[in-house]
């Protein structure tokens, strides 16, 4: 019987084999951040213009933050956005398993 060697392996294993696991994790993290900030903006009835003004930044900078595929956003920008919507940012380093 010809068994598939990938049956039973995890998606992380596949991404690791392809050399894209770190990139996938980075994009997933950014998507969560963008989504959470966007949801908080909706709860506070803040549009992009008002949010950017409260953050002391440009609307285009806020758009980069809210773009789930743009991973080039500074921690400072994330922190300022979180503060405006009444949140704080918590990062955690975890062991690689």
ChimeraX attribute file (.defattr): number of C-alpha atoms within 10 A of each C-alpha:
attribute: neighborCount
match mode: 1-to-1
recipient: residues
	/A:1	3
	/A:2	4
	/A:3	6
	/A:4	7
	/A:5	7
	/A:6	10
	/A:7	7
	/A:8	7
	/A:9	9
	/A:10	10
	/A:11	11
	/A:12	14
	/A:13	12
	/A:14	13
	/A:15	15
	/A:16	13
	/A:17	10
	/A:18	9
	/A:19	11
	/A:20	12
	/A:21	16
	/A:22	12
	/A:23	12
	/A:24	14
	/A:25	13
	/A:26	13
	/A:27	16
	/A:28	15
	/A:29	15
	/A:30	21
	/A:31	18
	/A:32	13
	/A:33	19
	/A:34	22
	/A:35	16
	/A:36	15
	/A:37	19
	/A:38	20
	/A:39	14
	/A:40	18
	/A:41	20
	/A:42	12
	/A:43	10
	/A:44	13
	/A:45	12
	/A:46	17
	/A:47	12
	/A:48	17
	/A:49	15
	/A:50	13
	/A:51	20
	/A:52	20
	/A:53	12
	/A:54	15
	/A:55	20
	/A:56	12
	/A:57	15
	/A:58	13
	/A:59	17
	/A:60	12
	/A:61	13
	/A:62	21
	/A:63	15
	/A:64	16
	/A:65	25
	/A:66	22
	/A:67	18
	/A:68	17
	/A:69	15
	/A:70	15
	/A:71	16
	/A:72	10
	/A:73	15
	/A:74	9
	/A:75	10
	/A:76	9
	/A:77	17
	/A:78	19
	/A:79	15
	/A:80	19
	/A:81	26
	/A:82	19
	/A:83	14
	/A:84	18
	/A:85	21
	/A:86	11
	/A:87	14
	/A:88	12
	/A:89	12
	/A:90	6
	/A:91	5
	/A:92	5
	/A:93	5
	/A:94	6
	/A:95	5
	/A:96	4
	/A:97	3
